Amino acid sequence: MSNEFNSLRTFDFAQATAHLWVFKKSTTSKKYLAHYVPTDDALTNTLKELIQSEMKRITEFLPYSYLSQTNENSCLATSQQGTDFEFLKAQVDRPEPECHAKGIKDLKGADGYLVKFSNNGETVYAIKRSTASWKTSYPKKFINIIFSDGELSAAEDNGFSIERNFDFFCKDALIFIANKRSFESAMQCKFAYTQAFSDLQNSPSFSALFTNLQPLVTYVGNNSIQLRRMATVEQKNLYAQPNFLANLQSVNGTRNWGINFDPVTNKIIACDLTAKTILQVLLDHRLMSEVTDNIYDVPDATQI
């Protein structure tokens, strides 16, 4: 991934052509509808300056996972294969003249916009999700633009607005994510980790850990963070390791974690009071410092 990340950051945006597309989600098999919107030279140059600024800001990356997070200078990297970006890419790779926005109605209510930068046979896609609809009242955070004569142009007055950053970028086979929440929303990733939790509940090896799985299911509910955690539990599959339950019961007794076990079956008795602890243990996110012997709950863990 390092080569691809360096290739993204060193891409010659200044010499590239830039095409702006707005997109909306679709209930059809296409998943997205997209319209090409021509931009004047001033706005095109501004878009290039924005992405160049982003490339200077982002200096490192980590692999994307359900629980990984970014900082002010990092992004997350993942394959575009298997994400909904493949559907969006199919829409914006069509010939621009055939997909021209016909009026302001094609922009209103857009779920986001994409700028396609092309140079010497290479292409970078920069995507921004709209939080609701394009805003018109934040001149310090947004670039104001107007739609006139079939073109978007920079403007001093309040028209539609483009933010001064992007949520994620795609080059070749990889996606680099600057704003994880916006990426997951735009690409409808919540379905993936909701499905993962559903698969986990239907796994005999997982359900066999508990006398009753329902208290844990209720605790997770429809909460996006908890669903991500359960999807990570399913992904790590630590619960399926030999003697996992016996080891957990032993450590729980030694450390007084408060998890309850059935005295006959030795299965976990889940409840509202212990659900959080159970989840940390399933994630292997309850860790002890060898320096201080203190025990910590951590949001994520990278094995070294």
N, C-alpha and C positions, 0 to 999 in steps of 0.2 A: 504493500500500500504506500510505502514511502515514496517510491518513484512516481506513482500517480498523484500523490499529494504535491510533490515538487513540480510536476508537470502542470497542475492546476495553477499554482501560485506564480509560475513563470510564464504563463500563457500571455501572448502579446495582445492585450485587450485594446490598446491604443490603435492598432492597425486593423482590428477586426471589424467586420460588419456587425450591426446590432439590430435585431428584429424583436419588437415588443408584441407579446401575445397576452390577451386576457382569457381566463378560463373559468368555467363554472362546472360544478359536479353534475353528472347525468345519471339517471336511473337506468339507462340502457346499458348494454354490454360494453359500450365504448368507455363508460365511467366518467368521461369529461367531454365538454364542448369547448372549443377554443376559437378565438377570432384574432386575426393579425391586425395590428393598429399601427399604421405608419407614424413616424416621429420626425420632427424637423431636426436640423443639424444641431441646434443648441441643446435640445433634450437628449439627443443621441450621445453627444459628448458628455453630458451630465451623467448619463447612465454608465458610460465607460469610466468616468471618474469615481463613481460610487463603488463599482466592483473592484477597481484598483485599490481603493482605500480599504475595502474588506480584505483583500489579499494581503495587504501590509499588516492588518490587525491580526489575522489568523496565522499563527506561527507554529502550531502543533496540532496533532490529532490523536484520538484514541479510537479503538474499535467500538462501534455502536452496540449497545445491549439494551435490554428493557430498563435497566436501572442506571446506566451511565449518564453522566452530566457534563456540560461544557463549562468553561470559565470564559473570561473576557477575551482570551487570546487563543482559544482552542475550538476545535470542531470534532464531530464524530464521523467515522467512515464506515460505510456499509455497501454491499453490492446492490445495484439497482435491480438485479434479477429477483423476481418474486415480490417486488413492491409495485404499488399502483403508478409509479412514475413511468413504467413502460407504456401504460395507456395514455398518459399525458404526452409523452414524447411522440407517440404515434400521431397525435393531433397536431403538434407544432412542427413536425417534420414534413407536413404537407406544403405544397407550393404557396407562398404568401399571397400572390395575386388572386388565387382562387378562394381565399379564406378571409378576405378583407372585411373588417367591421363595417356594417352598413349604417350605423348611427349610434347615438348615445345609449340607446336601449341595450346594445350589446355589451356595454361597459357596466351599466348599473347592476348592482347585486352580484358582481363578479366574486368568485371565491378566492381569486388571486391573480397574479400576473407572472409572466415568465419572460426573461430577456435571453434571446439566443444569440450568442457571440460566435462568429465563425471566422477562421483565419487559416490559410494554408492547409485546407482539408481537415482541420480540427475544429471541434465545436465544444463550447461550454454553455450549459444551461444554468441560469440563475433564477431562482424562484422565490416569490414572496407571497405568503398567504394573507388575504384580507381578514381583519379581525371581525368585521361585520360587512361594511361597505366602504368604499374609498372615502376617506374623510376630507373635510374642506377647511378646517379651522386650526391647524397646528403649523404655522409657517416655519418654526424653528426645527421641527422634527420632520416635516414633509416638504416635498417639492410640489408646488401647485402647478397644475397643467390644465389646459382646456382642449376640448375636442371641436375642431372647426375645419370645414372643407375636407373631411376625411382624414385629418391628421391630428396627432397630439402635439401640443406645443407648450413650452414653459410659459408661465404667466405670473404676473404679480397679484392679480385678483384671485379669489377663491374659485377654482374649478375642481376637478378631480385631483387627487394627490397621490404621489408615489413616495413611499418611505425611503429614508437614506440608508437602508441596509437590505440584505437578503436573508432568507431563512435557510436555504440550502442550495447546493450547487451540484451539478452532475457533469462529469467528464469521463468519456469512455464508459467503462463498466461500473464505475463507483459513484456513490453519492456522498458528499461531504456536508454535514449538518451543523449549521451554526445555531439554530434555534430548534431544539428537539421537540418541544410541544407543538410548535407550528408545523413542523415536518410531519409529525404523527397525525395531526388533524387534517392537513392537506392531503396526505396520502392514505387516510382512513385506516391507520394502523391499529386503532383500538379493537377492531374486529379480530386481529391476529392474536392479541393477548387475551381477549375474551374467549376465543376459541381454545387457546392453550389451557386456560383454567377449566373449561368444559371437558377437555380431553383428560385433564388431571383427575377430575372428579370421577370419570368413568374408568380410570385405571385401577384394576384390582389390587395391584401392589401398593398403591397410595391409599385407597379407601380402607385397606386391611390394617393400616396403622391405627385406626380410630374405632372406638365403640360406636360413635355417631359422628358423621362428617358435617352434619347440618350446622352446628354452631360456628364452624370455621367458614362455611359458605355464607352464612348470614353476616359474619364479621367483614368479609371481603365485599359483599354486596356488588354494587356497580361502580365502586370507587376506582378511578383510573390508576392511582398509585398502587393500591392493593392488588388490582388485577395484574399490573406489571410484575409485582413481587411474586404472585402465584405462577405467572408465566415463566419467571426465572427459576422457581422451584421445579417446574416441569422440565425446563431446559437442563438444569444441573443434574437432576435425577439422583441426588445424594441419598434420598430416602430408600432407594432400591439397593443400596450397598449392604453386603452381609453384616448382620449383627447391628444394624443402625438403631433399631428399636431398643435392643438390650444396652447398647452403649449410651443412648440418650437417657434411659432410665437410671443408669449408674451415675452419670455426670449430674443429672437433675437432683439426685439424692445428695451427692457430695456438695454441690454448689447451692442447694436450696432455691432452685429456680421456681418452684411452685407448680410445675406441671403435674397433673394428676394422672394416675395409671390405674386401670382396672386390676384388682388383686388376683383375679382368676385368669384372665386372658393376657394381662400385661399390656393391653392396648391403651393408647392415649385417650383420656376423657377430656375432650375439648369443651371449653366454656368461654363466656365473654371475658372473664378475668384473665385467662391464660392464652387467649388466641394470639395476642401480639407476640408473646414469648415463643409460642409454638412456631409462628411464622419466621421469626429470627433464626430459630434453630434449623428449620427446614432450608433456609437460605444459606446456612453456615455463616451468619453475620453476627453471632454472639462470640466475641473473641477475647482472649486473655493476653495482656501484655506480659512478656517474659521479663521485662525490666521492673515493673511495679507490682505484678500479679493482679492488677485491676482488670475487671471484666467490662467490656464495652459492647454496646449495640451499634453497629455501623450501617450506613445506608447502602454501601456497596463494598466489594472486596476484590482486589486483584492479586491472584496468587503469584508469588515470586520464588 
